[in-house]
Amino acid sequence: MAALGLVVASLRDLGRIVPVLESLGAKHVAYGVEEAHYQTVGAALLQTLSLSFGNLFTPEIRAAWSAAYGTVSGVMIDAAHRAQASQHAAE
């Protein structure tokens, strides 16, 4: 949630948030996070927002949050893949 909040606050300058997300993605490898987990978290996030905001969570707002999470998870997944590749190369 903190990462998403930071993304929302940085919508006009995503370039400054990408390094933070890349670092998080690389760290998540050590925690055992797999790519499929990001989809589960995204679905849970959207469901939580929907339940919390009810009718205020319009299709347009859902699409915007989905896109924001897609950006966050995409950057983190790419960084995780690079971290895994580096680990395998070092072995």
C-alpha distances in whole Angstrom, upper triangle without the diagonal:
4,5,5,6,9,10,10,12,14,15,19,19,16,19,18,14,15,17,14,12,16,16,12,14,17,16,15,18,20,17,19,16,18,18,18,15,13,15,14,10,11,13,12,9,12,14,11,11,15,16,14,16,19,21,19,17,20,20,20,16,16,17,15,12,13,15,12,10,13,14,11,12,15,15,14,16,19,19,19,22,23,23,24,27,28,28,30,32,33,34
4,5,5,6,9,10,10,12,14,17,17,15,17,15,12,14,15,11,11,14,14,11,14,17,15,15,19,19,18,20,17,20,20,20,17,15,18,17,14,14,17,15,12,15,17,15,15,18,19,17,19,22,24,22,20,22,23,22,19,18,19,17,14,16,16,13,12,15,14,11,13,16,15,14,17,19,18,19,22,23,22,24,27,27,27,30,32,32,33
4,5,5,6,9,10,10,12,15,14,12,14,12,9,10,12,8,7,11,11,9,11,14,14,13,17,18,17,19,16,18,17,19,16,13,16,16,13,13,16,15,13,15,18,16,16,19,21,19,20,23,25,23,20,22,22,21,18,18,18,15,13,14,14,10,9,12,11,8,10,13,12,11,14,16,15,16,19,20,19,22,24,24,25,28,29,29,31
4,5,5,6,9,10,10,14,14,12,14,14,10,12,14,11,10,13,14,12,13,17,17,16,19,21,19,21,18,19,18,18,16,13,15,15,12,11,14,14,10,12,15,14,12,16,18,16,17,20,21,19,17,19,19,17,14,14,14,12,9,11,11,7,7,10,10,7,10,13,12,12,15,17,17,18,21,22,22,24,26,27,27,30,31,32,34
4,5,5,6,9,10,13,14,12,15,14,11,13,15,13,12,16,16,14,16,19,19,18,22,23,22,24,21,22,21,22,20,17,18,19,15,14,17,16,12,14,17,15,13,17,18,16,16,20,21,18,17,19,20,18,15,15,16,13,11,13,14,10,10,14,13,11,14,16,15,15,18,20,20,21,24,25,24,27,29,29,30,33,34,35,37
4,5,5,6,9,11,11,10,12,10,7,11,12,10,10,14,14,13,15,18,18,18,21,23,22,24,21,23,22,23,21,18,20,21,17,16,19,19,15,17,20,18,17,20,22,20,20,23,25,22,20,22,22,20,17,18,18,15,13,15,14,11,12,14,12,10,13,16,14,14,18,19,18,20,23,23,23,25,27,27,29,31,32,33,35
4,5,5,6,9,9,7,10,9,7,9,12,10,9,13,14,13,15,18,18,18,21,23,22,24,21,22,20,21,20,16,18,19,16,15,18,18,15,16,19,18,16,19,22,20,20,23,24,21,19,20,20,18,15,16,15,12,10,12,11,7,9,11,9,8,11,13,12,13,16,17,17,19,21,22,22,25,26,27,28,31,32,32,35
4,5,5,9,10,9,13,12,10,13,15,14,13,17,18,17,18,21,22,21,24,26,25,27,23,24,23,23,22,18,19,21,17,15,18,18,14,15,18,17,15,17,20,18,17,20,21,18,16,17,18,15,13,14,14,10,9,12,11,8,10,13,11,10,14,16,15,16,19,20,20,22,25,25,26,28,30,30,32,34,35,36,38
4,6,8,9,9,12,11,10,13,15,14,14,17,18,18,19,22,23,23,26,28,27,28,26,27,25,26,25,21,23,24,20,19,22,21,18,18,22,20,17,21,23,20,19,23,24,20,19,20,21,19,16,17,17,14,13,16,15,11,13,16,14,13,17,18,17,18,21,22,22,24,26,27,27,30,31,31,33,36,36,37,39
4,5,5,6,9,8,7,10,13,12,12,15,17,17,18,21,22,22,25,27,26,28,25,26,24,26,24,21,23,24,21,19,22,23,19,20,23,22,20,23,25,23,22,26,26,23,21,22,22,20,17,19,18,14,14,16,14,11,13,15,12,12,16,16,15,16,20,20,19,22,24,24,25,28,29,29,31,34,34,35,37
4,5,6,9,10,9,11,15,14,14,17,19,18,19,22,23,23,26,28,28,29,26,26,24,26,24,21,22,24,21,19,21,22,19,19,22,22,19,22,24,23,21,24,24,21,19,20,20,17,15,16,15,11,12,14,12,9,12,14,11,12,15,16,15,17,20,20,20,23,25,25,26,29,30,30,32,34,35,36,38
4,6,9,10,10,13,15,16,16,18,21,21,22,24,26,26,29,31,31,32,29,29,27,29,28,24,25,27,25,22,25,26,22,22,26,25,23,25,28,26,25,27,27,24,22,23,22,19,18,19,18,14,15,17,15,12,16,17,14,15,18,18,17,19,22,22,22,25,27,26,28,30,31,32,34,36,36,37,40
4,5,6,8,10,12,13,14,16,18,18,19,22,23,24,26,28,29,30,27,28,26,28,27,23,25,27,24,22,26,26,23,24,27,27,24,27,30,28,27,30,30,27,25,25,25,22,20,22,20,16,17,19,16,13,16,17,13,14,17,17,15,17,20,20,19,22,24,24,25,28,29,29,31,33,33,34,37
4,5,5,6,10,10,10,12,15,15,16,18,20,21,23,25,25,27,24,24,22,24,23,20,21,24,21,19,23,24,21,21,25,24,22,25,28,27,26,29,29,26,24,24,24,21,19,20,18,15,15,16,13,11,13,13,10,10,14,13,11,14,16,16,16,19,21,20,21,24,25,25,28,30,30,31,34
4,6,6,8,10,10,11,14,15,16,18,20,21,22,25,26,27,24,25,23,25,25,21,23,26,23,22,25,26,24,24,28,28,26,29,31,30,29,32,33,30,28,28,27,24,23,23,22,19,19,19,16,14,16,16,12,12,15,14,11,14,17,15,15,18,20,19,20,23,24,23,26,28,28,29,32
4,6,7,8,10,11,12,14,15,17,18,20,22,24,24,26,24,25,24,26,25,22,24,26,23,22,26,26,23,25,28,27,26,29,31,29,29,32,33,30,28,29,28,26,24,24,23,20,19,20,18,15,16,17,14,13,16,16,13,14,18,17,15,19,21,19,20,24,24,24,26,29,29,29,32
4,6,5,6,9,10,11,12,15,16,17,19,21,21,23,21,22,20,23,21,18,21,23,20,19,22,23,20,21,25,24,22,26,28,26,26,29,30,28,25,26,26,24,21,22,21,18,16,17,15,12,13,14,11,9,13,13,10,11,15,14,13,16,19,18,18,21,23,22,24,27,27,28,31
4,5,5,6,9,10,10,12,14,15,17,19,20,21,19,20,18,21,20,17,19,22,19,18,22,23,20,22,25,25,24,27,29,28,28,31,32,29,27,28,27,24,23,22,21,18,17,17,15,13,13,13,10,8,11,10,7,9,12,11,10,13,15,14,15,18,19,19,21,24,24,25,28
4,5,5,6,9,10,11,12,14,16,18,19,21,19,20,19,22,21,18,21,23,21,20,24,25,22,24,28,27,26,29,31,30,31,34,35,32,30,31,30,28,26,26,24,22,20,21,19,16,16,16,13,11,13,13,9,10,13,12,9,13,15,13,14,17,18,17,19,22,22,23,25
4,5,5,6,9,10,11,12,15,16,17,19,17,19,18,21,19,17,20,21,19,19,22,22,20,22,25,24,24,27,29,27,28,31,33,30,28,29,29,27,25,24,23,21,19,20,18,15,15,16,13,10,12,13,10,9,13,13,11,13,16,15,14,18,19,19,20,23,24,24,26
4,5,5,6,9,10,10,13,15,15,17,14,16,15,17,16,13,16,18,15,15,19,19,17,20,23,22,21,25,27,26,26,29,31,28,26,27,26,25,22,22,21,19,16,17,15,12,11,12,10,7,8,9,6,6,9,10,8,10,13,13,13,16,18,18,19,22,23,23,25
4,5,5,6,9,10,11,14,15,16,14,15,14,17,16,14,17,19,17,17,21,22,20,22,25,25,25,28,30,29,30,32,34,32,29,30,29,27,25,24,23,21,19,19,17,15,14,14,11,9,10,10,6,5,8,8,5,8,10,10,10,13,14,14,16,18,19,20,22
4,5,5,6,9,10,12,13,15,14,15,16,19,17,16,19,21,18,19,23,23,21,24,26,26,26,29,31,30,31,34,35,33,30,32,31,30,28,27,26,24,22,21,20,18,16,17,15,12,12,13,10,8,11,11,7,9,12,11,10,13,15,14,15,18,19,19,21
4,5,5,6,9,10,11,13,11,13,13,16,14,13,16,17,15,16,19,19,18,21,23,22,23,26,27,26,28,30,33,31,28,30,29,28,25,24,24,22,19,19,19,16,14,15,13,10,10,12,9,7,10,11,8,9,12,12,11,13,16,16,16,19,21,21,22
4,5,5,7,10,10,11,9,10,10,13,12,10,14,16,14,15,18,19,18,20,23,22,23,26,27,27,28,31,33,31,28,29,28,28,25,24,23,22,19,18,18,16,13,13,12,9,8,9,7,4,6,8,5,5,9,9,8,11,13,14,14,17,18,19,20
4,5,6,8,9,11,10,11,12,15,14,14,17,19,17,18,22,22,21,24,26,26,27,29,31,31,32,34,37,35,32,33,32,31,29,27,27,25,23,22,21,19,17,17,16,13,12,12,10,7,8,9,6,5,8,8,6,8,11,10,11,14,15,15,17
4,5,6,7,9,9,12,13,16,14,14,18,18,17,18,22,21,21,24,26,25,26,29,30,30,31,34,36,35,32,34,33,32,30,28,28,26,24,23,23,20,18,19,18,14,13,15,13,9,11,12,9,8,11,11,9,10,14,13,12,16,17,17,18
4,5,5,7,5,8,10,13,11,11,14,15,13,15,18,18,18,21,23,22,23,26,27,27,29,31,34,32,29,31,30,30,28,26,26,25,22,21,21,19,16,17,16,13,11,13,12,8,9,12,10,7,11,12,10,11,14,14,13,16,19,18,19
4,5,5,6,7,10,12,11,12,16,16,15,18,20,20,21,24,25,25,26,29,30,30,32,34,37,35,32,34,33,32,30,28,28,27,24,23,23,21,18,18,18,15,13,14,13,10,9,11,9,6,9,10,7,7,11,12,10,12,15,15,16
4,5,8,10,13,15,14,15,19,19,18,20,23,22,23,26,27,27,28,31,32,32,34,36,39,38,34,36,35,35,33,31,31,30,27,26,26,24,21,22,21,18,16,18,17,13,13,15,12,9,12,13,9,9,13,13,11,13,16,15,15
4,6,9,12,14,12,13,17,16,15,18,20,19,20,23,24,24,26,28,29,29,31,33,36,35,32,34,33,34,31,29,29,28,25,24,25,23,20,21,21,18,16,18,17,13,13,16,14,11,14,15,12,12,16,16,14,16,19,19,19
4,6,10,11,10,12,15,15,14,17,19,19,20,23,24,24,26,28,29,29,32,33,36,35,32,34,33,33,31,28,29,28,25,24,25,23,20,20,21,18,15,17,17,14,13,15,14,11,13,15,12,11,15,16,14,15,19,18,18
4,7,8,6,8,11,11,11,14,16,16,17,19,21,21,23,25,26,26,29,30,33,32,29,30,29,30,27,25,25,25,22,20,21,20,16,16,17,15,12,14,14,11,10,13,12,9,11,14,12,11,15,16,15,17,20,20,20
4,5,5,7,10,11,11,13,15,16,17,19,21,21,23,25,26,27,29,31,33,32,29,30,29,29,27,24,24,24,22,19,20,20,16,15,17,15,11,13,14,11,9,12,12,9,10,13,12,11,14,16,15,16,19,20,20
4,5,6,8,10,10,12,14,15,16,18,19,21,22,24,25,26,28,29,31,30,27,28,26,26,25,22,21,22,19,17,17,17,14,12,14,13,9,10,12,9,6,10,11,9,9,13,13,12,14,17,17,17,20,22,22
4,5,6,7,9,10,11,13,15,16,17,19,21,22,23,25,26,27,29,29,25,26,24,25,24,21,20,21,19,16,17,18,14,13,15,14,11,12,14,12,10,13,15,12,13,16,17,15,18,20,20,20,23,25,25
4,5,5,6,9,10,11,12,14,15,16,18,20,21,22,24,25,28,27,24,25,24,25,23,20,20,21,18,15,17,17,13,13,15,13,10,12,14,12,10,14,15,12,14,17,17,16,19,21,20,21,24,25,25
4,5,5,6,9,10,10,12,14,15,16,18,20,21,22,24,26,25,21,23,21,22,20,17,17,17,14,12,13,13,9,9,11,10,6,9,11,9,8,12,13,11,13,16,16,16,19,21,21,22,25,26,26
4,5,5,6,9,10,11,12,14,15,16,18,20,21,22,24,23,20,21,19,20,18,15,15,16,13,11,13,13,10,9,12,12,8,10,13,12,11,14,16,15,16,19,20,19,21,24,24,25,27,29,29
4,5,5,6,9,10,11,12,14,15,16,18,20,21,23,23,19,21,20,21,19,16,17,18,15,12,15,15,12,12,15,14,11,14,16,14,13,17,19,17,18,22,21,21,24,26,25,26,29,30,30
4,5,5,6,9,10,10,12,14,15,16,18,19,22,21,18,20,19,20,18,15,16,16,13,11,14,13,9,11,14,12,9,13,15,13,13,17,17,16,18,21,21,21,24,25,25,26,29,30,31
4,5,5,6,9,10,11,12,14,15,16,18,20,19,15,17,16,16,14,11,12,13,9,8,10,10,7,8,11,10,8,11,14,13,13,16,18,17,19,22,22,22,25,27,27,28,30,32,32
4,5,5,6,9,10,11,12,14,15,16,18,18,14,16,15,16,14,11,12,14,11,9,12,13,10,11,14,14,12,15,17,16,16,19,21,20,22,25,25,25,27,30,29,30,33,35,35
4,6,5,6,9,10,10,12,14,15,18,18,14,17,16,18,16,12,15,15,12,11,15,14,11,13,16,15,13,17,19,17,18,21,22,21,23,26,26,26,29,30,30,31,34,35,36
4,5,5,6,8,10,10,12,14,16,15,12,15,15,16,13,10,12,13,9,9,12,11,9,12,14,13,12,15,17,16,17,20,21,21,23,25,25,26,29,30,30,32,34,35,36
4,5,5,6,9,10,10,11,13,13,9,11,11,12,10,7,10,11,7,7,11,11,9,12,14,14,14,16,19,18,19,22,23,23,25,27,28,28,31,33,33,34,37,38,39
4,5,5,6,8,10,10,13,13,10,12,13,15,13,10,13,14,11,11,15,15,13,15,18,17,17,20,22,21,21,25,26,25,27,30,30,30,33,35,35,36,39,40,40
4,5,5,6,9,10,13,13,10,14,14,16,13,11,14,15,12,12,16,15,13,16,19,17,17,21,22,21,22,25,26,26,28,31,30,31,34,35,35,37,39,40,41
4,5,5,6,8,11,10,7,10,12,13,10,8,12,12,9,11,14,13,12,15,17,17,17,20,22,21,23,26,26,26,29,31,31,32,35,36,36,38,40,41,42
4,5,5,5,8,8,6,9,10,12,10,8,12,13,11,12,15,15,15,17,20,19,19,22,24,24,25,28,29,29,31,33,34,34,37,39,39,40,43,44,44
4,6,5,9,10,8,12,13,16,13,12,15,16,14,15,19,18,17,20,23,22,22,25,27,26,27,30,31,30,33,35,35,36,39,40,40,42,44,45,46
4,6,9,9,8,12,15,16,13,12,16,16,14,16,19,18,17,20,22,21,22,25,27,26,27,30,31,31,33,36,35,36,39,40,40,42,45,45,46
4,6,5,5,9,12,13,10,11,14,14,13,15,18,17,17,20,22,22,23,25,27,27,28,31,32,32,34,37,37,38,40,42,42,44,46,47,48
4,5,6,8,11,13,12,11,15,16,15,16,19,19,19,22,24,24,25,27,29,29,30,33,34,34,36,39,39,39,42,44,44,45,48,49,50
4,5,6,10,12,11,11,14,15,15,17,20,20,21,23,25,25,26,28,30,31,32,34,36,36,38,40,41,41,44,46,46,47,50,51,52
4,6,9,10,8,10,13,13,13,15,18,18,19,21,23,23,24,27,28,29,30,33,34,34,36,39,39,40,42,44,45,46,48,50,51
4,7,8,6,6,10,10,10,12,14,15,15,18,20,20,21,23,25,26,27,29,31,31,33,35,36,37,39,41,41,43,45,46,47
4,5,5,6,9,10,11,12,14,15,16,18,20,21,22,24,26,27,28,30,32,32,34,36,37,38,40,42,43,44,46,47,49
4,5,5,6,9,10,10,12,14,15,16,18,20,20,22,24,25,26,28,30,31,32,34,35,36,38,40,41,42,44,46,47
4,5,5,6,9,10,11,12,14,15,17,18,20,21,23,24,25,27,29,30,31,33,35,36,37,39,40,42,43,45,46
4,5,5,6,8,10,10,12,14,15,16,18,20,21,22,24,26,27,28,30,32,33,34,36,38,39,40,42,43,45
4,5,5,6,9,10,10,12,14,15,16,18,20,21,22,24,26,26,28,30,31,32,34,36,37,38,40,41,43
4,6,5,6,9,10,10,12,14,15,16,18,20,20,22,24,25,26,28,30,31,32,34,35,37,38,40,41
4,5,5,6,9,10,11,12,14,15,17,18,20,21,23,24,26,27,29,30,32,33,35,36,38,39,41
4,5,5,6,8,10,10,12,14,15,16,18,20,21,22,24,26,27,28,30,31,32,34,36,37,39
4,5,5,6,9,10,10,12,14,15,16,18,20,20,22,24,25,26,28,30,31,32,34,36,37
4,5,5,6,9,10,10,12,14,15,16,18,20,21,23,24,25,27,29,30,31,33,35,36
4,5,5,6,9,10,11,12,14,16,17,18,20,22,23,24,26,27,29,30,32,33,35
4,5,5,6,8,10,10,12,14,15,16,18,20,21,22,24,25,26,28,30,31,33
4,6,5,6,8,10,10,12,14,15,16,18,20,21,22,24,25,27,28,30,31
4,6,5,6,9,10,11,12,14,16,17,18,20,21,23,24,26,27,29,31
4,6,5,6,9,10,11,12,14,16,17,18,20,21,23,24,26,27,29
4,6,5,6,8,10,10,12,14,15,16,18,20,21,22,24,25,27
4,5,5,6,9,10,11,12,14,15,17,18,20,21,23,24,26
4,6,5,6,9,10,11,12,14,15,17,18,20,21,23,25
4,5,5,6,9,10,10,12,14,15,16,18,20,21,23
4,5,5,6,9,10,10,12,14,15,16,18,20,21
4,5,5,6,9,10,11,12,14,15,17,19,20
4,5,5,6,9,10,11,12,14,15,17,19
4,5,5,6,9,10,10,12,14,15,17
4,5,5,6,9,10,11,12,14,16
4,5,5,6,9,10,10,12,14
4,5,5,6,9,10,11,13
4,5,5,6,9,10,11
4,5,5,6,9,10
4,5,5,6,9
4,5,5,6
4,5,5
4,5
4
